[in-house]
């Protein structure tokens, strides 16, 4: 066990030395945004373009609602920022599923990323089986996936966090998947929108455990990317920047303001 931990740490350091470590700042707008909200992303894009010192070290992805995906994806096609969808239907390209949108339809808009498994969707009835089908279908349509996992308050209290996370991963991912197309977002449910945060020690341990689990069970050679989400703002991001295992952030509330989002990136590299 100890030997495995050392190998993982060395692998990570090797990647750092090779300069391959890229951080992700992903905004999840949830049910927010109208066509004029494009200004928010334009301001963020301008900042990234001017941020010559650090912009090669990170990638910004913004996830507006489905109504804005086509125009925003077109607008930012050749820009620094990528556009991401929020969720999708779990089967078929087209079908009798009123109000639903498939990964096939999303990928035809030029959208490159999709959030799947968010706890808000899980609490609205999505189970692991449905999430598994969504991930399968999204990969088939060449989308990059932000796969969300996270424990609730009771599970944390009962010290079941790692068990819950490992189970959520095991039930959805398959060994033959292209893991370059999958980012894992660890989002403790008790932290989303609550201002409550895990300690840096706690978070570091969890991220490390997720990566170890992924390597052992899915692909020993792949350098898995794991992000954190839950009450990330310009202040909390400073607490987490020491955690080298962390590959970035999934940001809800603070991503609806260009200033707050830009401040997160600024403070991360300060
Ligand atoms: P929050 O949301 O940053 O508002 O806590 C994060 C998320 O739900 O992805």
Boltz pocket constraint, residues with backbone or C-beta under 6 A from the ligand:
constraints:
  - pocket:
      binder: B
      contacts: [[A, 28], [A, 187], [A, 191], [A, 192], [A, 193], [A, 194], [A, 229], [A, 230], [A, 231], [A, 232], [A, 250], [A, 251], [A, 252], [A, 253], [A, 254]]
      max_distance: 6.0
